[in-house]
Each structure stands twice: as C-alpha cells, then as structure tokens.
Amino acid sequence: MTILLTATPCIGKCELSPDKARCLGCGRLRSEIKSWKSMAPEQRHDVNVRLLVTQGKKVRKRILREVARSFDKKS
C-alpha cells in the first residue's frame, strides 16, 4: 500500500523569509506555495517528505496527521 502525503503543510503562520524565498511557518519555497494547487500528487508528496525531515514539530505533526487519517479510512 502506497500513501501519498498530499495535504498542505501550512500551519497558518505565513511569513516569508527576509530573502522572500521560503515560508518561515511551513518551510515551503515561494514557488511551491504558488503552484501547490496545480502540483501533481507526487510532487506534493515529495515536498512534504522534504519538510518532514527539515521542519519543526508543528509541520511534521500537520503532515503526519494525513497518514493517520489514511490508515483510519482503510481499517
């Protein structure tokens, strides 16, 4: 069974870094934020996997909540 992590990692603390390249809340690049809705599920998954490794507890919890929901639906 393959689970794609496609939910938005946004935690509602939207603020761009001083160089305007990355969100200080979720860690996504500006280009990723702009194109999120049009990204393929696999692209969203790749972004979320990167954020699981690089971001703090709130972002990881937000992303992993989707995994728990996926398993609950299958049970």
N, C-alpha and C positions, 0 to 999 in steps of 0.2 A: 504494500500500500504506500503510495506516494502522497504526501501532503505538501501543497504549495502554500507558503506564507505570503498571502496577497493583501491582507488588511493593511491600512495605513498605519505607520508607526507614530503618527503625530500624537503628542501628549498635550497639545494645547498651549505650549509655551513657545510660540512662534517668534523668533528673533534671529535675524541674520547676523553672522559673524562680522567683525569690522571690515573685512575684505569683501563682504556680501556674497561669499561663495557657499556657505553652509549654514543650515539652521542650528542654532545653539540648543534648541529643545530636543529635536529628534535626531539630528546629525545628518539628515539628507542633504545632498548637494542642491543648489538652487535649481539646476536643470532637472533634477529628479522630482522636485516638488512641482515644477511647472508641467511636467509631462506625465505625472503619476496616473491620471485617469485614462490616458491613452496608451499606457505601457501594457505589454503582454503580461499575463500572469507569471511567466517565467522570469521576466525582467524584474517585476515587483519582488518576487521571491529572492532573487539574487541581491537586491538592495537590502531586504530585511535580514538575510543571513549575514551580510557585512555589518549591519547595525547591531545584531546580536553579539558580535564579537567586540565591536568598538565603542558601544554606547553604555550609558549607565542603567541602573536598576529599573527606572520607570519605563524606559523604552523597551528593555528586554521583557518586562512584565506585560506590556501592551502587545508585543508581537507574540509572545508565548500563549497569551490568552486565546488566540485563534487556534493554536494547536489543541488546547484542551477542549474547545468547542467542537472541533472536528472529530475528536475521539468520542465525545459525548453523543454526537449525532449517529456515529457508527455502532454504538453499543445498544 
